[in-house]
Amino acid sequence: MTETTETTEPDAPVLTEPPVAGTEVDTLLGALERQRRTLVWKCSGLDAAGMRATVGRSSMTLGGLLKHLALVEDDMLSQKLLGRPPAEPWSAVDWDASHDWEWRTAADDTPEELLALWRDAVARSRANVRQALAGDGPGQLVAYVGKRGARPSLRRLLVDLVEEYARHVGHADLLREAVDGLVGEDPPQ
């Protein structure tokens, strides 16, 4: 049985951990939800200066991480999974002219706007994954076709998304500690 805690987000199971001996789907989604939960904890409760803070020579910020991961959510679990067109604000961006747009423009957004953008993308992703899983399960091929003509499975997209989050949650750990000293692996219960 997977442990959950209450959340203010509709349809958002907040898993304290992936199940110890769950199904493949429960394990994949549990791992992804844990990473999402940790990221939002590291990015919550900050003012604009906290969201724009950097460490050392890096230009990475917590705001940039939120906006980047909102883009990744939409890219992987809307566009690649179901073949949907990019959502706003992504559809209005000239990606050839500004390949790092989400990172660069995050400083123009308030913390509330960044969190809302990320939460909206996550809500779409959750709904899209539920829709896809109602079909053929995690082994089903997605709409996206790679450069070599191969179509990945939903399983592969979920593993890739867990990997993307895990890498960036590590960045968020360092950034948040530099802002106000907040450390820890899991949000308080």
C-alpha positions as CSV (number, residue, x, y, z in Angstrom):
1,M,0.0,0.0,0.0
2,T,1.3,3.4,-0.9
3,E,1.4,6.1,1.8
4,T,-0.2,9.4,0.9
5,T,-0.7,12.7,2.6
6,E,-3.3,15.4,2.0
7,T,-2.7,18.0,-0.7
8,T,-4.4,21.2,-1.9
9,E,-3.9,20.2,-5.5
10,P,-6.9,18.4,-7.1
11,D,-6.2,14.8,-8.2
12,A,-2.7,15.1,-6.9
13,P,-1.6,12.1,-4.9
14,V,1.3,13.1,-2.8
15,L,3.3,10.0,-2.2
16,T,5.7,9.9,0.7
17,E,7.7,7.3,-1.2
18,P,7.2,4.9,-4.1
19,P,5.6,1.6,-2.9
20,V,8.0,-0.9,-1.5
21,A,6.5,-3.7,-3.5
22,G,4.0,-2.1,-5.8
23,T,3.1,-2.6,-9.4
24,E,5.4,-1.2,-12.1
25,V,3.0,1.8,-12.7
26,D,2.7,2.5,-9.0
27,T,6.5,2.4,-8.6
28,L,7.1,4.7,-11.7
29,L,4.4,7.2,-10.7
30,G,5.4,7.1,-7.0
31,A,9.0,7.9,-7.9
32,L,7.9,10.8,-10.1
33,E,5.5,12.2,-7.5
34,R,8.2,12.1,-4.8
35,Q,10.6,14.1,-7.1
36,R,7.8,16.6,-7.9
37,R,6.9,16.9,-4.2
38,T,10.5,17.6,-3.2
39,L,11.0,20.1,-6.0
40,V,8.0,22.2,-5.1
41,W,9.0,22.1,-1.4
42,K,12.5,23.4,-2.3
43,C,10.8,26.2,-4.4
44,S,8.0,27.2,-2.0
45,G,7.9,30.1,0.4
46,L,10.4,32.2,-1.4
47,D,10.2,35.8,-2.6
48,A,11.4,36.9,-6.1
49,A,15.0,37.4,-4.9
50,G,15.0,33.8,-3.5
51,M,13.7,32.4,-6.8
52,R,16.4,34.4,-8.8
53,A,19.4,33.4,-6.5
54,T,22.3,31.7,-8.0
55,V,25.3,29.7,-6.7
56,G,28.8,30.4,-7.8
57,R,29.2,30.9,-11.5
58,S,26.1,29.1,-12.5
59,S,23.1,31.1,-13.8
60,M,20.6,28.4,-12.7
61,T,17.8,29.5,-10.4
62,L,14.9,27.9,-8.6
63,G,12.6,29.9,-10.8
64,G,14.4,28.7,-13.9
65,L,14.1,25.1,-12.6
66,L,10.4,25.4,-12.1
67,K,9.8,26.9,-15.6
68,H,12.1,24.4,-17.2
69,L,10.4,21.5,-15.5
70,A,7.0,22.9,-16.5
71,L,8.2,22.8,-20.1
72,V,9.6,19.3,-19.8
73,E,6.3,18.1,-18.3
74,D,4.3,19.5,-21.2
75,D,6.9,18.3,-23.8
76,M,7.0,14.7,-22.5
77,L,3.5,14.0,-21.2
78,S,1.4,16.1,-23.6
79,Q,3.4,16.6,-26.9
80,K,5.4,13.3,-27.0
81,L,2.9,11.1,-25.2
82,L,-0.3,12.2,-26.9
83,G,0.9,14.3,-29.9
84,R,-0.7,17.4,-28.6
85,P,0.5,20.9,-29.7
86,P,2.5,22.9,-27.3
87,A,0.5,24.7,-24.6
88,E,0.9,28.3,-23.7
89,P,3.4,29.9,-23.1
90,W,5.5,27.4,-25.0
91,S,3.6,27.7,-28.3
92,A,4.5,31.4,-28.6
93,V,8.2,30.9,-28.2
94,D,10.7,31.1,-31.1
95,W,12.8,28.2,-29.8
96,D,15.3,28.6,-32.7
97,A,16.1,32.1,-31.6
98,S,16.0,31.5,-27.9
99,H,16.7,27.8,-27.1
100,D,17.0,28.6,-23.3
101,W,13.9,30.9,-23.1
102,E,12.4,29.2,-20.0
103,W,15.6,29.6,-18.0
104,R,16.2,33.2,-19.1
105,T,12.7,34.5,-18.7
106,A,11.9,33.0,-15.3
107,A,13.4,36.1,-13.6
108,D,10.5,38.1,-15.2
109,D,7.9,36.0,-13.5
110,T,6.7,36.2,-9.9
111,P,7.1,33.1,-7.6
112,E,3.3,32.7,-7.7
113,E,3.3,32.7,-11.5
114,L,6.2,30.2,-11.7
115,L,4.5,27.8,-9.2
116,A,1.2,28.1,-11.0
117,L,2.8,27.4,-14.4
118,W,4.5,24.3,-13.0
119,R,1.3,23.1,-11.1
120,D,-0.8,23.5,-14.3
121,A,1.7,21.5,-16.3
122,V,1.8,18.8,-13.7
123,A,-2.0,18.7,-13.6
124,R,-2.1,18.2,-17.4
125,S,0.6,15.5,-17.2
126,R,-1.3,13.6,-14.5
127,A,-4.5,13.7,-16.5
128,N,-2.7,12.7,-19.7
129,V,-0.9,9.7,-18.0
130,R,-4.2,8.6,-16.5
131,Q,-5.8,8.7,-19.9
132,A,-2.9,6.8,-21.5
133,L,-2.8,4.2,-18.7
134,A,-6.5,3.5,-19.3
135,G,-5.4,2.2,-22.7
136,D,-2.6,-0.3,-23.0
137,G,-0.5,0.3,-19.9
138,P,3.1,1.5,-19.6
139,G,4.4,-0.5,-22.5
140,Q,2.3,1.3,-25.1
141,L,4.1,3.3,-27.7
142,V,3.7,7.1,-27.6
143,A,2.9,9.5,-30.4
144,Y,6.4,10.8,-30.7
145,V,8.7,9.4,-33.3
146,G,12.5,9.9,-32.7
147,K,15.1,10.9,-35.3
148,R,15.8,7.2,-36.1
149,G,12.1,6.4,-36.5
150,A,11.7,4.7,-33.1
151,R,8.7,5.4,-30.8
152,P,9.4,5.2,-27.1
153,S,7.0,3.6,-24.7
154,L,5.1,5.5,-21.9
155,R,7.4,3.5,-19.5
156,R,10.5,5.1,-21.1
157,L,9.0,8.6,-20.9
158,L,8.2,8.2,-17.2
159,V,11.7,6.9,-16.5
160,D,13.2,9.8,-18.4
161,L,11.0,12.3,-16.5
162,V,12.1,10.8,-13.1
163,E,15.7,11.1,-14.2
164,E,15.2,14.7,-15.3
165,Y,13.5,15.6,-12.0
166,A,16.1,13.8,-9.9
167,R,19.0,15.7,-11.5
168,H,17.2,19.0,-11.0
169,V,16.1,18.3,-7.5
170,G,19.8,18.0,-6.7
171,H,20.3,21.4,-8.2
172,A,17.3,22.7,-6.1
173,D,18.9,21.3,-3.0
174,L,22.0,23.4,-3.5
175,L,20.2,26.5,-4.5
176,R,17.7,26.5,-1.7
177,E,20.4,25.9,0.9
178,A,22.3,28.9,-0.4
179,V,19.2,31.0,-0.2
180,D,18.1,30.4,3.4
181,G,19.8,27.3,4.7
182,L,16.8,24.9,4.1
183,V,18.1,21.4,3.8
184,G,16.6,17.9,3.8
185,E,15.6,15.1,1.6
186,D,11.8,15.1,2.1
187,P,9.3,17.8,3.0
188,P,8.1,17.7,6.6
189,Q,5.0,15.6,7.1
